[in-house]
Each structure stands twice: as C-alpha cells, then as structure tokens.
Amino acid sequence: MKITGMKERGGKVWAPRRGGSPVGELGFWRAAARGAIEVGGTPCFVFAADPLVEQVGRLEEAFAGLPVRHWWSFKTLPLRAVVEWWKRQGRPVEVVSEAELKAVLELGFEPGSILVNGPAKHAWLGGYAVEGLRVNFDSVAEIRVLGRVAKKRRWRVGARLSMATEENFEFPGVRAQFGLLAGEVSEAAVQMRKFGLEAEVVHFHLRTNVGEARYYRDAMACAMALAEGVGWSVSILDIGGGFPPGRICTRGGLPLDAGFSLASMRGVVAEALARYGLRELWMENGRWLTAPGAVLAIKVLDIKDDPARGARTLICDGGRTLQAMVATWEKHAITPLVDRRGRRVATLVHGPTCMAFDNLGLHDLPVGVKEGDVLLWWDAGAYQLSWETRFSHGLAAVAWVEGGRVTVVRHPGA
C-alpha cells in the first residue's frame, strides 16, 4: 500500500528530526501508522527505512575518512524485512546465539560478513560446518572446545575482554558475565596457540548507554595493553556498541545522551587508530541505530479520570508488558495520532494486561484524548520485538515502510 500525506524532500518521503524532537517526523509517522493500522489494526509496530538511513548517514559522516566498520546487531532488531534491507547495502551482521546464526545464514549473508559474539558458544557453535566465520571467543572454555573447529574451518578469531568498569547492572560490584578477565588472557593465548590460532581482533562491550566518549578511550587502552602483554598482533579493535540514543530519557527525565556526542567519539576513535596502528575499528551499535526507526501504535480502550488527583488513566491495547519492556527504565515520547486540543494533564498510559506493572509511564497529554484514539509511542525500534510477550494476548502486528510503501509483515496474534 502506498502511503500519502508525507512531506516530500529530495524525492524521499521523509522529514528528518529537528533539534532532537519528534516534530520534524510527526507527519511521516502519522501517515505511516494510518497505512499500517488500516491493514494490521492495533497494536502495531511500524518500522521504516528512512530514519535508519538517516542514522547510518550520521555514523558515516561522523567517522568519514576513518577505517570504521558498522555491524548490524541482530538481537536488537531481528526483523527479516529490516535485516534484508541492511544486507542489500552489503553491510555485515553480528549475532550472539544459535537462532540468530541460523537466521542470517538463511538470509544469505556470506560467512565473512557474519561476526559471532556472545557467551557459551562452545555449547552449540561447533556443530556448524561453516567456512570463514568471524568469531570472538568469550572464555577459555570456548577456546578449548572450539579451537580445533576454528582452525579446520578457517575462522578468523578474536577475543572478548572484560573491562574493569563492566559491572552487573543490578548488583554493583559484581562483574558482568562477559569476556576474559585480565588474569585469563594469558591462558587464552596459550590455548589459542595450541591450535595454531592468533587473535586478529580484541573486543569489548562496556554496556548500554555509555555516558561519555572518555569511557571508550580508557577501555581501548586497557584492551590493547592486555593484547600486547600476551603478544597478540591485533589489527582490529571491536568496541561493541553502547552509544546512547537521542530523545529517550531515564524514567526520571534525564536525557540518556546528555554527555555524549559523535564528535567526541570521532576524536577518541581517530586517536586509537593512530596510536595502536590498527587496520580497522568495529562498532556494533544497536539501540542508537534502530531506536528512531519505529513507533508503536496503540489504541485507547478505556479512560478513567481522577478529578481529586487531577490525573487520568488510559487503558490501551498495547503497553509495557506485551511490547515495550524497556519502558521499565526509559521514558519515550507519546503523541496522539490525531491532533487533540485542550490543556495537558498528567496521564498514566497503561496496557491491557492485568498487571499494575503494565504502563508506559506518566505523560502530559491533551485532555481531548478520547476512547478509540491511537497513540504513538516513539523510538520503538530497539529490543521491543526481541522482548515481546504473549501475556494473556497475542503478538502485535508489524509493518515495514520503504519507499513510501507500507507492508504488513506480521499480522496481529501471530
């Protein structure tokens, strides 16, 4: 279905963001959502190529002239139509599970353009007779089990290292579960050499929403020092992802990217490439790249007013429990599909499940919002599909917009 009502710019049906707000994109997403809802109903995820193109363009502009390679983080957005769009551009993909590797092989990615990360790969990866994969080992046990296969299948290998700043999100002071500790790197090198392997890549991933570029600089220095200490001639540094997305705030309202800029990251990357004599630097930004590429459209089913508290409660057919797990710790903008007037009131937006947990936060919405209205929950392109549930309901519809045409790629309840 061809969708209309969007502002045409340079032959593209797209109005890019202005000052980090949804205003410049509102007409686009409203038209796209109407087209998707007409076919798929609500709740519905609406994904689009144009905002993803814009994000990729921002990355390429920021690091222009530097040997930087950007990998698609499959776990962040495992939607076939979107990954096929990425593949058509000749870009590589990063996977972290057996299911993901199967999917990208079925999609036709060449082994050399597939990077296998993630923990406990020795439990499954050895059964894949795929020549020429790129694999970053996560532990000494992985090397012991997979080393022979890696040599036989001519895998190009690296090692993921655990940085001192990597702590468990819920339990500060306890290490995160990924990568080789500093004291394990020497044994990892010994085990790799038993199989005639050398680490071409050293890899780290600090966390999501890294607040400032300086944290990457410190981690780069640590990773390269560990590699040098065991004699690895590293030519590629993989810094994972973690750039904080724009527009999204903490539940308390603080912008996630308040202290971050691509300009500052360019300085850190250029410095590292020169200092360590690297051939390439890799990034696997998922959330930063994909979050602006979708909205979640949900319909208001019921409204409960509380004059004593001056607040309203909306009950919708989609929400946190089913489609938006990141709303547990993030606040995204919400906009009515149709313009509604009147003063703005504190409005708690709930999903349909029988759980108080099922809410998308407290928002200032026009008092004119009524039953049957559709709301757009912004920046829904990262992890929402990965973490969907069927809690008392089916899955949402999913639509893909490319070239001004909307296609429902999954119908509701599937």
Secondary structure as GFF3:
##gff-version 3
##sequence-region A 1 414
A	DSSP	beta_strand	8	9	.	.	.	ID=ss1
A	DSSP	beta_strand	12	13	.	.	.	ID=ss2
A	DSSP	three_ten_helix	22	25	.	.	.	ID=ss3
A	DSSP	alpha_helix	26	40	.	.	.	ID=ss4
A	DSSP	beta_strand	44	48	.	.	.	ID=ss5
A	DSSP	alpha_helix	49	62	.	.	.	ID=ss6
A	DSSP	beta_strand	68	70	.	.	.	ID=ss7
A	DSSP	beta_strand	72	73	.	.	.	ID=ss8
A	DSSP	alpha_helix	80	88	.	.	.	ID=ss9
A	DSSP	beta_strand	93	95	.	.	.	ID=ss10
A	DSSP	alpha_helix	98	106	.	.	.	ID=ss11
A	DSSP	three_ten_helix	111	113	.	.	.	ID=ss12
A	DSSP	beta_strand	114	116	.	.	.	ID=ss13
A	DSSP	three_ten_helix	121	123	.	.	.	ID=ss14
A	DSSP	three_ten_helix	125	127	.	.	.	ID=ss15
A	DSSP	beta_strand	134	137	.	.	.	ID=ss16
A	DSSP	alpha_helix	140	152	.	.	.	ID=ss17
A	DSSP	beta_strand	156	160	.	.	.	ID=ss18
A	DSSP	three_ten_helix	182	184	.	.	.	ID=ss19
A	DSSP	alpha_helix	185	194	.	.	.	ID=ss20
A	DSSP	beta_strand	201	203	.	.	.	ID=ss21
A	DSSP	alpha_helix	214	229	.	.	.	ID=ss22
A	DSSP	beta_strand	236	238	.	.	.	ID=ss23
A	DSSP	beta_strand	249	250	.	.	.	ID=ss24
A	DSSP	alpha_helix	262	276	.	.	.	ID=ss25
A	DSSP	beta_strand	280	283	.	.	.	ID=ss26
A	DSSP	alpha_helix	287	290	.	.	.	ID=ss27
A	DSSP	three_ten_helix	291	293	.	.	.	ID=ss28
A	DSSP	beta_strand	294	306	.	.	.	ID=ss29
A	DSSP	beta_strand	311	316	.	.	.	ID=ss30
A	DSSP	alpha_helix	320	323	.	.	.	ID=ss31
A	DSSP	three_ten_helix	325	328	.	.	.	ID=ss32
A	DSSP	beta_strand	330	331	.	.	.	ID=ss33
A	DSSP	beta_strand	334	336	.	.	.	ID=ss34
A	DSSP	beta_strand	344	350	.	.	.	ID=ss35
A	DSSP	beta_strand	359	366	.	.	.	ID=ss36
A	DSSP	beta_strand	374	377	.	.	.	ID=ss37
A	DSSP	beta_strand	397	402	.	.	.	ID=ss38
A	DSSP	beta_strand	405	410	.	.	.	ID=ss39
###
